[in-house]
């Protein structure tokens, strides 16, 4: 296997692993807060579940970019893998990093934000969606930017 192709595979792996790590940490942070609240207020299960699940989107963004890398290198095509130069492999690896790094940090911080929203919703349920979900969505914006940069680099920036 050529070095260019190996770097492209590594880029796909990094996109998934880094954003998945951020999502899993964020989910864990939110879930710890929600389980404490739900033990006393089980009627808030729906709102708590929404706030716990929000950080999972970063992992999805990383997975989608990994699939795009696999499409770019013709992993699913019947004609064999693309013949990438070292420079192209480096470009694909680099293009995979924005979603991975943005997903890692935004997933963790979105989990912290959701945990704060969960604590707030326990005391003032009417504020759960108004502030808890909205604040968490603001953190999500940076994961979306990382996804967009990776997407554009892979499909427009690399021949």
Buried (B, 14 or more C-beta within 10 A) or exposed (E): EBEBBBBBBBBBBBBBBBBBBBBBBBBBBBBEBBEBBBEEBEEBEEBBBBBBBBBBBBBBBBBBBBBBBBEBBBBEEEEEBBEBEEEBBBBBBBBBBBBBBBBBBBBBBBBBBBBBBBBBBBEEBEBBBEBBBEBBBEBBEBBBBBBBBBBEBBEEEBE
